Amino acid sequence: MSLVEHFERVVNRIRQLVAGSHAVDDRRGRVHADRDDVVVFLIGMRINAFWKLHRWLPVFLVAPRMVRELRREADSGLLGSWTFLSPPRGVGFVQYWDSFEDLRRYARDSDHIHLEAWAEYNENASDEAVGLWHETYRIADCETVYNHMPPRGLGAANGSKLVSATGRDESAAGRLDGTDDPHPTVTAADPESTA
């Protein structure tokens, strides 16, 4: 194995670890995710008092444990989860779920980590050292496109079928409602004309 091939394997493994074990590394052409209804769940925390490490660090550390727990259970309903940073005080997750019922069931199941962590947070919430937020969306129509890069978000979620973004599926309108809406002709700007 050449040094370049070894480097590519290492980079791909890092991508899989960051995106999850089901990550797809398909950078060929233009594709989109073809799937039915999905629930998008955004959740995050905001550190309000950095000096109260004993309050916000447990919240910070339990979230990735919950994601790992869900990924180990094939029938959990979690399709994918990605971490994001919101500097200087925030971190969160974008998650894709098969249904709201699966999300709710996990949140209230005493056999899983979340319910105990939720109770612990509520016991200490009055000191306002850490804030939590979440948003839940039931999505019936959505469109995605990934051009010469591995799919992210919904395209990399379990159960998403990647199909070529050509013909009617070439445009956002076509992918959303089947409208025949060809792309406009877009060319690189002439460097002489932008002086």
C-alpha positions, 0 to 999 in steps of 0.5 A: 500500500502506498503512502497516499493510499494509507493516508486516504484510508486514515482520512476516510476512517476519521470521516466515519468516526466523525459522521458515524459508522454509516457514513458514505464516502461517495464523491462521484457526481451529483446525487440527492437523498430520496426518502419518505417523511423524517423527523429533524431534531435540533438540540444543544446546550449553552454554557452560561457560567464557565466557572461552574464546570461541575454543572455544565461538564456532566451535560456536555459529556452525557450527550455523546454517550446518548448518541452512542447508545442510540447507534448501538440499537438498530431499532432506536429510530435514530437515523443519523446524528451530527455534532455542531459547535456554536462558539464561544458557548454552545454545542449541539446535535442535528439528528434525523429520526424515523418518527416523533414517536421513536424520539419521544419513546427514547426520551422517556425510557427509564432503561436508557441514559436520557431520562436520568440525565434529564432529571439530573439537569432539572434538579440543578437548572435553577442555578442557570449555569447551563441552558438547554434548547431543542427544536423538533420538525416533522418533515414531509417534503425536503430536498437535498443535493451533494455535488462531488462530496460525501453526503452529509445530514439527511443524505448520510442518515440510515435508510436514505437512498442516494440517487442521481440528481439528473433530469427532473431531479436536477433542480431543487424545485424538481426534487421537491415537487416534480417541477420541470425547472432546468438549471440556468446556464452558469459559467465562470466570470471572465476575470477581465470583466470584473476589474 
